[in-house]
Amino acid sequence: MRKVFFTLSLLILLGALHAVSNYSLISNGFEPSAVNLAMGGSPIGAVNFWHNDPLNSYSNPAIMSLHSGFSYSTSGYDYLHSVDSNLTDNLKYNAAFCGITYRGIGFLAPYENQQDEFHSTRTDYGVFDIVDEEEFEGSSIHPEDIADIYGVSVNLQDFYRNFASEGRLLPENIDLAIGMNFVHNISTISLDGSSSKTDSANLGILTKAPILNRNSIFIETALGASFYNVFNKAKTNQTGSDETTIYKRANLAWGLSGAWKNKRFNAGGIPGIIENLGTMRVLAGYCDELASEPVIIGFGTELGIADMLFLRTGYHNDEAGKIKGVTYGIGINLHYRNLVGLNYNYSYFPAGSIYKEKVIEGYGLNLDIFGLIELSKIIEDL
């Protein structure tokens, strides 16, 4: 019977991708951030706001509002690299986001990715041949999952501070951010190559507070949570006879950050361009994919030197997906104060039982347009 090979191959592929095969659009659960993947993967993503990287706003939609100005980042990798080249082509994953934040209000949108395409995420499952039981080749098909994501977030403390006439919304120095990402999904996983479209939404919340701020030592803690497919949307199959719930999960994570502050920051000259002489962070979290399988856990650490070089390592444990092991990576951030920066991130992530480990690279930039405008006004007044 025709279509046998395609059907079996796709089932094998999707089963290897994720344990929760009762979900559709499981590519929505892939982690795009090389920073997060180096520190234990998606479980810690709900709290990792310390880098001005829009890719981090995928794991928690609230994060964008905690920064300022314009930012862009993109990543790409072979999500599944088969040990047996006859099993399937490499699965390629690309992501690209841009964001802009002003006075506590953040917006997230798709941008051009490393494949010169304008999508938030694109998952390429390779080419499949459709053959019959006698191995007669009929045609080929190229399934993909594409997501275009638009987000909005608000840092309630910062927003209130900038637009309210008096008082404060929360205790001083405590930030509370909330956000939502609206996901427009386009999938071509079908026997005839046709596409289907459906929407879902992800919700995020994050709070952070200082613990110590004395003698150039600054320590703060943060707690974040995110919920994928918060409205429990479903995807209808080709015939319209059945619906499958779009990938969903609950993610909770905690982080602790310590910094050795530069007393000459903003004082002028080369020593004044670096805010932190050194940083040390510890993060831990878990993802509950709301199925019968065990939760996914991860934890990681990051050591930063002069806000320019970052060394990262962590551990990821996905019992159901049979993916566990050490993660690691580096980050380079060439910047001037917090006004402009170019960054590169590299990470290594462990493999499952069928596929090889993954190597992820990400690039980005940030430009605090509003901060530069204020700086130019100060210079003019001198």
N, C-alpha and C positions, 0 to 999 in steps of 0.2 A: 504494500500500500504506500502511495506517495506520501511525502512529508514525514516519514518515519525518522529519518536521520536528523532533520531539523528539530523535531519535537524532543527527541531523546537528548540531543546535544544541549539544547536550551535548558532542559530540566537539570542536567548535570551541572551546567554553568551556574544557574540560579541557586541550586542547592549548595554549591561551593561558595557562592558570594555571601550567603547569610543563612543562619539557622532558622530564622523566622520566615519560612517560605510561604506561610499563610498570608503574608502581606504582599501588596503590589507596590511598584515603584520603590523597591528596596534601596535603589541608588540614592534616595533622599537621606539615607543613613550614613553615607560615606562622609568622612571627615576631610574637608578641603585644606585645612591650615597645617602647613609644615611645622609651625611652632607647636601646636597642640600634639601632632603626631610624634614629635620628638620627646614629649613629656608624658607619655602614657596613652595618647590617643583621645578619642572623643569623650571618655568619661570626665576628663578635667576641663573640657571645653566650656562648660557652663559658667566658669569663674575666671578664666584667663583673659582679663581685660587689660593687662599692663602694657601691651604693645598696640600702637595705633595701626592696626591691620584689619581691614574690612572682612577678610576671610574668617577672623575670629567671631564676627557677628553672625555667622551662619549657625554656630553651636548655641549661641545665646543672643537673640535679637536685641536685648537691652544694651549690649556693649557699645554700640556706635555712639550713643549719646554721652559717653564718658570721655570723649576726646573733643578736639576742636579742629576746624578747618576741613580741607579736602584730603582724601586718601584713596589710594588704589592698590590692589594687590591681586596677584594671579599665581596659580600653582598648576602643576601637571605631573602625572606619573602613570606608569603601567600598574593599574590597581591589582590585576591578576596576571602574573607572568608564569605561563604554564611550564612545568618541568618537561612534559611530553608535548612537543610542538604539534602532534597530530590531534590532540584533544580539542584545542580551540586557539584562535588567535589571542594575542595579548589584549586584555581589556584596558583601554586607555581612558583616563579620567582627567578632565580639565575644569578649572574653576576660575572665575574672575569677578571681582566686585569693586565698586567704587562707593564712596560715602562722603557725605558732607554734614558737618555739625556746627551749629551756631547757638550759643547761649543755652546749652542743655537740650536742644532739639536735634536729633540725628535722622538722616535719611540714607537708605541703602538701595543700590540699584545694580543691574548687570553691567558688565563692561567687556571689552575685547579680551579674549583669552589667548593662550599660547598657540592655538590652532587658527588664529585670525578670525574667530567667530565671536559674535556678540551675544553671549549667553552667560548666565550665572554659573551653571554647571552643565557639563555634557559628558555622558558615559557611553563610550563606544564599545559594543560587545563583539566586534569583529564580524567577519563574513561567514555565513552558514550556507552550505549546499543543501538543497532540497532534493532528496532521492527516494526511490521506491524501495521495496524490500529486496529487489534484485540488484540494488545498487546502481540503478539507472539514474543518472544525473538529469534533473529537470531544469532547475534554476537556482539562483542564489538569492540571499536576503541579508540585509545589513541592519540589524536592530540597534536602536539607540534610545537612551532616555535623556531628555533635555529639560532643564528647569530655568525659568526666568523669575528672579526673586526681587521683590520690592519691599523694603522695610521702613518702619518708622519707630522711633524710640524717644523717650523723654527721661532726662535726669531730673527728677522732681525737685530736688534741692537746688540745683543750679538754675533751673527754669524759674522757680519761685524767687530766688535771689535776684535774678535779672529783671523780672517783670512785675513783681509785687512792690508796693510802695513802702512797706515797713514790715517788721517782724520776720520770722522764719518759719518754714514749714516743718522742719525736723530739727532735732538737737544739732548743735553746731558741729561741723566737720563730718557729719554722717551723710552719705549719699545713698539714694535709693533710685534705681533706674528700672524702667519697664519698657518693653518693646514687642513688636509683632512683625513677623515676616510673612508676606503673602506670596505663595508659591504657585506659579503657573506651570504645570507639568505637561510635556509633550512626549509621548512614547510611541515608538514604531516597532515594538515587539509584537509582531503579528505575522501570520503565514503569507499574507499578500503584500506586506510592506506598507500597509496603510497606517496612518497615525491616529492616535486618540489623544484628547486633551481633557484635563481635569485640574481642579484647583484644590489647594489645601492651605493651612496656616499654622505657623509656629509661634509660640508665646515664650517670652523670657523675662526674668526678673533678677536683679543683682543689687546687693547692698554691700557697702564697704565702710570701714571706720578705722581711725587711727588708734593704736594702742600706746605708742610712745613717740614723742617728738621732742628730743632734748639733746643738746651738745652734738649736733650734726647727725644724730642717729634717729632714723624715722622707721617705725614699724607699724604696719597696718594689716588688717585681716579683711577677708571678703567671703561672701557666701552667695552662690548663684544657683538658679534653677531654670530649666527650660523644658518645654513640652511640645513635641512634634505632632502635627495633625491634631491640634487641640479640639477641633470641631468634629473629629471622627469621620472625615470624608472618605468616600469609597470610589474605586475606579470600576467602570462597567466594561465587560469584555466585548469582543468584536460583535457578537450576535445580540448583545443587550439582554441576555438571559441570566446573567450572573454578575454580582458585584463583589469586589475584594477590597478590604480596607487598605487605604494608603498607609505606608510605613509610619509607625508612630512609636514614641518612646517618651519616658520621663527621665530627666538628667539632673542630678544634684551634685554640686561640687563645692569644695572649700579651699581657700588659699591663704597663705601667710607670706608677707613680703617684708624684708628688711633692707634698708638702704643707708649707705654712708654718704651723707649729703656734702656737696661742694659749697663751701662758704663763699666762694668767689663767683658763684653762678650769677650771670647777668651783670657782673662787675666790669666787663669789657676785656678785650684781649683773648688769646687762646684759652687760658684757664677758665674764662667765664662762659664758655660754650657748653660745658658739661654739667648737667644737673646732679648726677650721682657718680661718685668715684667708684662705688661698688654696690652691687645688689645681690641678694640671695633670696630665692623663693622656693616654697614647698607647696605643692598642690595635690589634692586627692579627690576622687569622685567616682560615681557609678552611673550606669545607664540601665534602666529597666525598660525592656522593649515590650512590656505588657503582654507577654506570652508566657508559656509554661517553662521556658528555659531559664537557667540561672542568670542573674544580673551580670553585666560586664563591669569590671572594676579597673581602675588605672590610677597611678600616682607618679609624680615626677618632681624634679628639682631643676632649678636654673641658676647659674652663676653669671652675673653680668659684670663686665669690666669697662668702666668709663662710659656706660650706655652705648658702647660701640661693638663690643665682642660679647657674645653670649654662648655659654656652654650648657647643653641640656642633656638630661637623661631621665629615664623613667621605666615603668613596667606596665604591661597591658595583659589582662587575663580575660579572655572570652572563652569560657568552657564550652558553650554550645557551638560556637563557630570554630573551635579547636585552634584558636589563635592566641598564643601566649608567648611572652618573652620580653627581653630588654629592648627599650627604644632609646635612641640618642640622636643628637644633631647639634648644629652650630647656627648662629645667627650673626650677621654683620650689619650694622646700622651706621652709615655715614651721614652725619647730621650737623646742623648748626642750631644750637640751643634746641628748643622744641618747635622751631619755625619751619624748617625744611629738612627732609631726610630721604635717603635712598637705602633700601634694605634688601638683603638676600638671606634666605633661610634654607637649610638643608637638613633632612632627617632620614633616619633609617627606621623601618617598622618591620616586626617579625612576620613570618609567613604562616599560612595554614597548612593542612596536611597534603594538599594537592598542588599548591602554588608556591613559588619562590617568594622571598622577602621583597619588600618594596623600598625604593629610594625615591624620595620626594624633594622637589626643588620649588621654591617660591620666590617671587620678586615683588617689590612694591615701592611706593613712594608716598610721602605725606607732605602737605603744604598748608601751613596755618595762615590762610589768606587774611583772616581778620586780625591775627597777631601781627602780621607784616604791615597791615594798614596802620595799626596803632603805633608800631615802631617808627614808621615813616613820619607820623605826626609828631612824635617826640623829638625826632632828629630835626624836623623843621623848626621846632620851638627853641632849639638850642642856639 
